[in-house]
């Protein structure tokens, strides 16, 4: 039954195929008149079946994890796009908008995925979204007091943005 099941890995080098071939060879070598060889063979076959079922379960778990991460990534991309669009306006320079759309959106998605994998509650996401807000604000016109505020804010914002870009291996 296992060898006919399309879910069974019956490739030439699979553990199941090699185990089954080894079991058949063992039975052919050991069997003479003692039928207990078949009982031992059945036990060995049950072990092969358990190993194959475990391989399937792991494959299914990997597939479920990958599907969940794909879903989280899709939702994160949609949310990041909405959040960035809500913060930018028609006065946002085109080069800043392009940077946000082409690079920072990926940084936010990576942040959401990292938060998801760590089980944290959007701390990285919030921090990196704040850097986007600061970037948008920094390129607008400033009054005297705002220039001082920007001078204090810029080093941390730049370091945060560099860190975000490193997180996505931006070159």
N, C-alpha and C positions, 0 to 999 in steps of 0.2 A: 504493500500500500504506500509506504513512504517513497519508494523509488518512482512510483507513478504520479505522485502528488507534484503539481507544477511548482509548489512553494519550496520543495526540497532542493537543496543545492546538490545537483547530480553531476557537476562538472568533474572532469577527469581527475583533478587534483584536490577536490573537496574532501573534507574530513569524513563526510558520510560515505562517499564512494570508496575512498581508501579503506575506511573501517569495514565496510561491507565486503570488499574484495579480500581483506585480511581475514575476516570471519569465515568466508567461504573456503579460503585456502586452509585455514585452521581445521575446519570440519573435515575437509577432504584428507588432510594429513592424519588427524586423530581418529577418525571413525574406522572401526573394523567391525566389531559386533556389539560394542557397548553403546546402548541407546542413550546413556546419560550424557554423552557428547552433545546430543541435540538439546537437552535441558540446559547445559552450560552455554550452548550456542544461543538459545533463546534469551538467556540472561544477558549475554553480551549484546545481542540485538536490541534488547530493551534499553541498555546503556547508550547504544548508538542513537536510538529513537529519542531518548531524553536529551542527549547532546544536540541533536538536530532541532528539537522543540525549543531548547534554550537559545540556539542561534537565531531561530525565527522570532522568538520573543524579543531578543536584543535588536534585531533588524526592525521590528515593528516599533519598539521604543525609540530607536533612532529616527525613524520616519515620523513618528508623532512629535518628537522634539523639533525636528527640522521644520515640520509644518507649522508648529506653534511659533517658532522663530520667524518664519516667513510672514505669518499673520501679524506678529508684533512689529516687524519691520515695515510692512505695508501701512499699518495704522500709524506708526511713528512718522513715516514719510508724509502721510496726509496731514497729520497734526502739525508737524514741523513747518510744512508749507503754509498752512493756515496761520500759524503763530507768526511766522516771518512776514507774511503779507499784511497781517493786522498791525504790525509795528512800523512797517515802511509806508511812506506816503508818496505823493507825486513830487515832493521836494527832495526825496532821497536820490542822490546821484546814481546814474545808471551803473557806474562801475561798482558801487557798493551793492546795488541790487543784484548785479551779476555774481559778485562774490558770495552773497548770501544764498542765491539760488544754486550756484554751481558747487560751492564748497561747504558753506556753513550748514546747509540743509543736511548734508551727509554727516557732518559732525554731530548735529542734533540727533539724527537717526542712530548713530553709533552710541551716543549717550543713552538713549532710551533702551537700546539692546543691552548695554552694559548694566544699566540699572535693573533691567529685567532679570538678567543672569545672576546678579548679586542679590536680588530680592530687596533692593533699596527702593525708596519712595521718591524718585525723580530729583534727587539732590543735584546730580551732575547735569541733568537736563535743564533744571531751573538756572543753574549757574551759567551754563553756556548760552541759554536764551537771554540772560541778562547781558552777556558780552555783546550779543547782536544788537540789543537795545542801545548799549553804550556806543557801539560803532556808528549806528544810525544817528544818534544824538551828536556824536563828536564831529561829524562832517557838516552839520548845520551852522548857521550864523550864531555867534556868541557875544554876550555882553561882557564887560570887564570882570564881574564876579564869576561868571561861568567859565572864563578862560582859566582862572585859578583852579576851579573845581576840575576842569578837564586835565590840567597839568598833573593833578594828584591822581586822577582816575586812570590816565593813559598807561602807565607802566603795568599795572595789574591787568588791565584789559588786554594789552598786547601779549603779555605772558599767557593769559588765559586763552587767547586766540591761537597762539603758537602751540600751546598744549593740545588744544582741540584739533588742530590740523595734523599734529604728530599722531594723534589717536587714530586718524584715518589714513596715515601714511601718505599725506599730501606731499608732493614734491614740487 
